Amino acid sequence: MPSYLNPDNLGPWGIYLKQVDRVTPYLGHLARWVETLKHPKRALIVDIPVELDDGTVAHFEGYRVQHNLSRGPGKGGVRFHQDVTLSEVMALAAWMSVKNAAVNVPFGGAKGGIRIDPRKYSEKELEKVARRYTSEIGLIIGPTKDIPAPDVNTNEKVMAWMMDTYSMNIGATATGVVTGKPIDLGGSLGRREATGRGVFTVGAEAAKLIGLPIEGARVAVQGFGNVGGIAAKLFAEAGAKVVAVQDHTGTIYRDSGLEVARLQEHVREHGGVAGFADADVMAAEEFWGIDCDILIPAALEAQINKDNAGRVKARILIEGANGPTTPTADDILHDNGVLVVPDVIANAGGVTVSYFEWVQDFSSFFWTEEEINQRLVKIMRDAFNAVWHVAQQHKVSLRTATFIVACSRILQARELRGLYP
Ligand SMILES: NC(=O)c1ccc[n+]([C@@H]2O[C@H](COP(=O)([O-])OP(=O)(O)OC[C@H]3O[C@@H](n4cnc5c(N)ncnc54)[C@H](O)[C@@H]3O)[C@@H](O)[C@H]2O)c1
């Protein structure tokens, strides 16, 4: 047991370790290297001292964890949250290793975080925090080393500050040090919609494989933000009926299908789905038992748990959010024949277009949105079909199959590179 972990509470890292144990029997000769996956390569804890607007000095704790770099530079977001811990960032970094390998983009896994409640600080204070953090982790990040991106409570603006700080420190503009940047600073077209587009793409593939026509399929979505909103729009455009949407303001329902484009306008104007005309209001707890074919959790973690998993009627559940299904719920859904398309593949569209952003920054040559979307769809379809094949071959869930594909790729790279020295 590493000294930096509490043996009584391994937190999210403990869940990740169990997932690795579950796939180990399927790794063949590569199982010899499995301990690689159980040890983050590098974990940096930094102190971020900042002078606040009132003249006092506050200290924030920040992390950057590089879980595995066998397949390429680290890649993963940075979150600003008061409760973020080293264990959580370690697990998130490991899941990025799995996600990047699952869609076969040439990145390892990394993640970062700062223990701060961003709602309590001014924009100027947050800028200082982001800049000092970037400077402190500057030792281990870089376009060929580790490339951060937005995550919970960070956005394009934070990425612009990070890119500028790193560039100032090295004395040259380095757009490729972060992804998820504004378009005017080397960001990529299609990045904002990429995760929702990936969710739709794998959902449509899964539906085809189980013989469920998208035309007329009943879809329910939790979360109508970046991921859920775009996924709902694409399903509606493909002829599906989006019958229910839940967000932090309420749950709405329309048996004949909601008008998604109008709902998007309503959310832009009012900040949530509550109050949308042409829909009935539904009790929040009824949402998970709704009569639908495709259910898309695209909001928060641990939403589908032992209390509501048994009520899910959908044939396919596509995890747009990270970690929306608890391990117990996963087993219940499996027993009830619900096909779960796991987060590590379903929401990998975002990191795939981040990869495109990084490639475009390196070559200083930018692609059209059409090219980006075509390439995204091909990568997502190929990745999903490879995972499907492994699931059939070993008679395992798509989650275990995704881990088998991804961990095999990571450990294959480990074996080919050999151990240094
Ligand atoms: N944006 C990406 O590229 C990306 C990539 C991979 C994974 N994800 C994951 O997808 C999820 C959603 O991310 P996003 O970028 O769409 O965020 P977002 O902030 O754009 O949208 C979040 C949505 O969740 C809803 N929500 C919040 N609290 C809720 C509650 N208690 N009950 C019901 N709904 C609630 C909000 O109303 C909003 O509609 C997160 O888990 C995120 O980690 C996002």
The ligand as an SDF file (V2000), in Angstrom:
LIG
                    3D

 44 48  0  0  0  0  0  0  0  0999 V2000
  -18.2160   18.5780  -21.8190 N   0  0  0  0  0  0  0  0  0  0  0  0
  -17.4300   17.5710  -22.1560 C   0  0  0  0  0  0  0  0  0  0  0  0
  -16.7070   17.6140  -23.1550 O   0  0  0  0  0  0  0  0  0  0  0  0
  -17.4310   16.3080  -21.3440 C   0  0  0  0  0  0  0  0  0  0  0  0
  -16.5670   15.2660  -21.7200 C   0  0  0  0  0  0  0  0  0  0  0  0
  -16.6020   14.0700  -21.0090 C   0  0  0  0  0  0  0  0  0  0  0  0
  -17.4710   13.9380  -19.9290 C   0  0  0  0  0  0  0  0  0  0  0  0
  -18.2820   14.9890  -19.5680 N   0  0  0  0  0  0  0  0  0  0  0  0
  -19.1820   14.7810  -18.4280 C   0  0  0  0  0  0  0  0  0  0  0  0
  -20.5350   14.9800  -18.8180 O   0  0  0  0  0  0  0  0  0  0  0  0
  -21.2880   15.4980  -17.7300 C   0  0  0  0  0  0  0  0  0  0  0  0
  -21.9880   16.7750  -18.1540 C   0  0  0  0  0  0  0  0  0  0  0  0
  -21.0200   17.7070  -18.6080 O   0  0  0  0  0  0  0  0  0  0  0  0
  -21.4370   19.0120  -19.4340 P   0  0  0  0  0  0  0  0  0  0  0  0
  -20.1710   19.5160  -20.0460 O   0  0  0  0  0  0  0  0  0  0  0  0
  -22.6180   18.7300  -20.2970 O   0  0  0  0  0  0  0  0  0  0  0  0
  -21.8720   19.9880  -18.2710 O   0  0  0  0  0  0  0  0  0  0  0  0
  -22.8650   21.2510  -18.3340 P   0  0  0  0  0  0  0  0  0  0  0  0
  -22.5030   22.0850  -17.1770 O   0  0  0  0  0  0  0  0  0  0  0  0
  -22.8780   21.8600  -19.6960 O   0  0  0  0  0  0  0  0  0  0  0  0
  -24.3240   20.6080  -18.1130 O   0  0  0  0  0  0  0  0  0  0  0  0
  -24.6480   19.9340  -16.9470 C   0  0  0  0  0  0  0  0  0  0  0  0
  -26.1320   19.6460  -16.9660 C   0  0  0  0  0  0  0  0  0  0  0  0
  -26.4490   18.8680  -15.7970 O   0  0  0  0  0  0  0  0  0  0  0  0
  -27.5940   19.4050  -15.1850 C   0  0  0  0  0  0  0  0  0  0  0  0
  -27.6490   19.1210  -13.7440 N   0  0  0  0  0  0  0  0  0  0  0  0
  -26.8760   19.6440  -12.7680 C   0  0  0  0  0  0  0  0  0  0  0  0
  -27.2730   19.2060  -11.5600 N   0  0  0  0  0  0  0  0  0  0  0  0
  -28.3110   18.3770  -11.7810 C   0  0  0  0  0  0  0  0  0  0  0  0
  -29.1560   17.6120  -10.9460 C   0  0  0  0  0  0  0  0  0  0  0  0
  -29.0000   17.6230   -9.6280 N   0  0  0  0  0  0  0  0  0  0  0  0
  -30.1260   16.8540  -11.5200 N   0  0  0  0  0  0  0  0  0  0  0  0
  -30.3020   16.8510  -12.8530 C   0  0  0  0  0  0  0  0  0  0  0  0
  -29.5410   17.5650  -13.7000 N   0  0  0  0  0  0  0  0  0  0  0  0
  -28.5580   18.3190  -13.1600 C   0  0  0  0  0  0  0  0  0  0  0  0
  -27.4970   20.8780  -15.4600 C   0  0  0  0  0  0  0  0  0  0  0  0
  -28.7660   21.5170  -15.2960 O   0  0  0  0  0  0  0  0  0  0  0  0
  -27.0210   20.8730  -16.8990 C   0  0  0  0  0  0  0  0  0  0  0  0
  -28.1210   20.7240  -17.7750 O   0  0  0  0  0  0  0  0  0  0  0  0
  -20.2800   15.6150  -16.5780 C   0  0  0  0  0  0  0  0  0  0  0  0
  -20.2860   14.4030  -15.8680 O   0  0  0  0  0  0  0  0  0  0  0  0
  -18.9490   15.7470  -17.2950 C   0  0  0  0  0  0  0  0  0  0  0  0
  -17.8640   15.3330  -16.4800 O   0  0  0  0  0  0  0  0  0  0  0  0
  -18.2730   16.1550  -20.2570 C   0  0  0  0  0  0  0  0  0  0  0  0
  1  2  1  0
  2  3  2  0
  2  4  1  0
  4  5  1  0
  4 44  2  0
  5  6  2  0
  6  7  1  0
  7  8  2  0
  8  9  1  0
  8 44  1  0
  9 10  1  0
  9 42  1  0
 10 11  1  0
 11 12  1  0
 11 40  1  0
 12 13  1  0
 13 14  1  0
 14 15  2  0
 14 16  1  0
 14 17  1  0
 17 18  1  0
 18 19  2  0
 18 20  1  0
 18 21  1  0
 21 22  1  0
 22 23  1  0
 23 24  1  0
 23 38  1  0
 24 25  1  0
 25 26  1  0
 25 36  1  0
 26 27  1  0
 26 35  1  0
 27 28  2  0
 28 29  1  0
 29 30  1  0
 29 35  2  0
 30 31  1  0
 30 32  2  0
 32 33  1  0
 33 34  2  0
 34 35  1  0
 36 37  1  0
 36 38  1  0
 38 39  1  0
 40 41  1  0
 40 42  1  0
 42 43  1  0
M  CHG  2   8   1  16  -1
M  END
$$$$
